[in-house]
């Protein structure tokens, strides 16, 4: 059985066995550029959100900075306007 891997933009991998795709677990730790891209931002804006506390600070693992995807998800949910359709000015 031949096996290969492919990754998509959110870091999830898919193992392919003889033409059948099987999703592998999503990556939990993200580097800076992947973390920024995960929420649809560039690294400069992401850095600003980390500095002002709207996004979490990274964990340090042997000198590397790694962002927790789950913590990013929680912080993203807390951003202004997220999930509050009543306050959307375009609905008027």
N, C-alpha and C positions, 0 to 999 in steps of 0.2 A: 504494500500500500504506500503510495507516494504521499509525502506530507510537505506542505509549504505554509508560510505565514504571510499575512498582509495586515498592515495597520491603517486605520482610518484617522481622521483629523483629531478625534477626541482621545486618541491613545489606545483604543480598544483594538485587540488583535483578533484575527480569525484564522483558525487552522483549517486547512483544506486537505481532506483525505479523499483521494480518488474522485474529485469533483463534488463532494458534499462539504458544505461549509459548516463549521462548528464554532460558535463564538467563544473566545477565551475571556477570562476576567479582565475588566477594565483596569488600567494602571491607576494606582492610588496616589503615588508621588509624581509630581510634575515639575519639570524645570521651569525657569522664569518665562521663557518664550512660549512654551506649551501651555503654561498656566494662563498667560495673557490671551493667547489664541482660544483657549477653552471657553472664555467668556466673551470672545469677539472683540478684543481690544489689542492695541499695539503695546509693546513693552514699556514705552514711556508713560502712557496713561495708566497702565497697570501699576507701575512703580509709584505713581502719585496716589493711587487708591490704597496701596500698602502703607505708604508714609502717613496718610491721614486717617488710617484705621478702618477704612471701608472694606478693605480686603485683608485677610490674615497675613501675618508675618510667616516667613518660611521656617521649616525645621532645619537644623544643621546636622548633617550626617557626614562625618569625617571631612569637614571642610566644604562640603557641597550644600547649597541651599535648595531645599525641596519643599514645594507647596503641597499640602494635603488637599486632594480633590474634593473630599467631603466638606472640609472647612470652607473651601471656595464656594461650593454649592450653598452652604448656609449663609455666607456673607452676601452672595448674589441675591438670595431671597430677601434679604434685609434692605437692599438698595431701594431708594425712593421710587415709587411708581410701580414696583414689581407686584403684580397681582392685584392692583387697585384700579379696576376699570372705571369706578365712579369718578376718579379724579383726572381722567384723561380729557384734556381740553379739546381734542379732535372729535369727541363724541357729541359736542354741542351743535 
